[in-house]
């Protein structure tokens, strides 16, 4: 089991995908679910499945995500949002390798590699009784911390180049994708939304930019109030 830590928008799901694709399970499914986006009354059914008639609205048998991910990887994003009532059941599944659909008495054996992600301090939650400490130990066999974008600003030029080329795939390999003034403004920003915010900023810029490179006037207005940082190094020869 792997626990991926990092702020929202740093790319934790991409880390989970890289783990899956680089493993012996790469030919199996990668199933991703955001625990914080599931209604609490449906989380158990989503993860473990249910039998027909198990509750109101259960009109047919349904496989849970653990079954769907059998032989592959299950990515539980925002694991800290999982209701405590389900944390003990998840722990039992991880220890036994068996799940039980809601309304079913027969266990099902599954072979799933678990990758979890969180932006929350799970240790603090455990001390406050909001997260089971034994579950934290179980999902944290190996830990990866993804740094915030403000702590890795040297990556911004390459990321900008990537997002521009993703939005304009016809861009020649050695073409300049952003000028120095615009890049300097991006380097001066603190990026509370991390890489997701950067991707949205470049998407905004490309809407206004008829011809590359992206310039300062193409950036959202809040960037024009910043004092540009002089880029140390520019790389315009990245492969598409």
N, C-alpha and C positions, 0 to 999 in steps of 0.2 A: 504493500500500500504506500502511496505517495501523497503527501500533503503539500500543496502549492500555496504559498502565502504571497500576498501583495495587495496593493491598493486597487480599487476599481479602475478598470481601463488599462491595466498594465499588460494584459495579454496572457492571463493565466490559462484560458482555454487553449490557446495556441501551444503552451507548454505541455498541457495534457495530450494534445494531438501529437506532438513530437514524441512524447514518451510512448504512446501507442504505436505510432508508425515505426519507431526504432526498436520495437520489442518483438518477441517471437509470436505475439498475438496480432501482428499487423494485418493478417488475412482475416481476422475476426472482426466483429462489429465494434464501433466506438459509439457509445450511447451517452449523450450529454443531457443533464437536467439541472435546472436552476432551482434549488430547494426553496429559495425565497419567493419564487414566482408561482408556486403551487398552492392552491387553497388548502388550509390545514386539514379539512375533512377529506381531502382526496389524496393526500401524500401517501398514505399507507397503500391505497389501491394502485397508485401510479408506480410505486416501487416494487410491490410484491404481487400485484394482480388481484383478481377477485373471481369468485364463482358466480354464476347466474343466480340472481335472487338474494345475494348476500346483503344487499341494502337497497333502499329505494332508488330506482334508476339503473340498477345493475341488470340490464336486460339480456346480457349474454356473458359467457366466459371471456375473461380478458387476461392476457399475459402481462405481467409487470415488467418494469425496465430491467430488473435483474435477470429475468428469463431472456429478454430480448438481447441482452449483452453477453449471454452465455458463450464462452470461448473467446471473449474479447475483453474490452475495457469499459467500465462504467465510470463516468465523470460526474461527480456530485459537486456542482458549483454552489458556493455560499452554504457550505455544510453547517455553519454556525446558526443558520435560520431553521434547521431541522427541529421540529417540536420535540421537547424532552421525552414526551410519551412514546416517541418512535425511536429514540436513541438507543434504548435498551434492546429493541427488536433488531435494529441494525447491527448492534454488537453481537447478538446471537448468530445472525446470519454470517458475519465475518468469521466467527469462531467455528461454526459448524459446517459452513458451506451449503446450508439448506435454507430454503424459503418456504413459506406457507401462505398460499393465497388467502385473501380475506374470505371467510365463510367455508374454507376447506380444511379438512382434518389430515390430509395427506401431504407430507413434505416433498419438496422437489429439490434435487441436488443441482447446484449451478457452479460453474467454474468461471469466476469473474475476477479480473484485476481491478481494484478500486483506486481511483485517483480523486482526491478531494481538493477543493480550493476554498479559501476564505480571505476576507479583508479584515476580519475581526480578531481580537486577542482572545483566543480560545482558552488560554491558561487563566486569564482573568474571569472569563465566563465560568470556568470550572470551579474556581474559588467561590464564586457567588452562587453556585448551584444551578447555573443555567445550562451547563454542558457537562456531560458525564466525563470524569477524568479517565476512566478506564477506556472509554471510546476514543478519547483523544490519543492515548498511548497506542491504541490499535490502528488508527488511521495514519499515524505519524511514524511509520517504519522508516521512511526516508523523506526528508524535508527539502523543498526548494523554495527559495525566496526570490521573487521577481522584483527588482528595484523600480522605484518610481522614475518617471521620465525626467524629473528635475535633477535626479541623481545620476543621470546618464545622458546629459545633453550632447555629448560627443556623437551620439547616435542619431541626432535629429537630422543632419544633412542626408544620411543614407535613407532614413525613414521617409523624409520628404520626397526624395527621388523615387522611392518605391511607390508611394501613394500617387504621385503625379503620373508615373508610367502605368499604374493600374487604371487610372482614370483616362489616360490618353495613350492607349497601347501602341499607337502608330508612331510615337515619339522615337526619333533616331537614337541609337545607343549612346552617342557622345554629345547629344544636345544638352544645353544648359536648361535645367528644369526650374530653377529659382534664382533670382539675382541676389547679390550680397546684402542689399538693404533689407529685403524681405526676410532673408535668412537670419540676419542680425536681430530683427524684431522677434522672430520665433525663438531665438536663443535667449532673449531677455525675459521671456514669459515663464511663469512658474509651473504651468501645466497641472492644475489640480485634477483634471480629467484624464491625465496621462496620454497614452498612445491613442486611445479612442477619441479624445478631444483633438489631437493633432490630425487624425484622419478626417474628422469632420471639418476642421479648418481648411485643409487642402481641398476637400470636396467643394466647400464654399468658394474658394479662390478659383477653382477651375470653371465654375459657373460664370464668373466674371471675366475670365482670362480667355481672350480669343486666340492669342498667339503666345507661346512660351518665350521667355521664362515668366514664372509667376513674379509679380512685383508687389510692392508695399500696398498700392491702392487696391489690390485684389483681396487683401486680407480683411477680416472683420474689423469694424471700427475700433474696438478696444485695443488692438495692437498698435494703432498709430499714436497712442499716448505713451508708448514705451520708448526708452532710450536704447537704440540698437546696440547689440554686442557684436564686436568685430569677429567674424568667423575665422577660426585658426586655419582651417584647411578645407578646401572644396574638392569634391570628387564628382566629376561629371561623366566618367567613363564606365559607370556600372552597367553590367549586362542586364538586358530586359528580362 
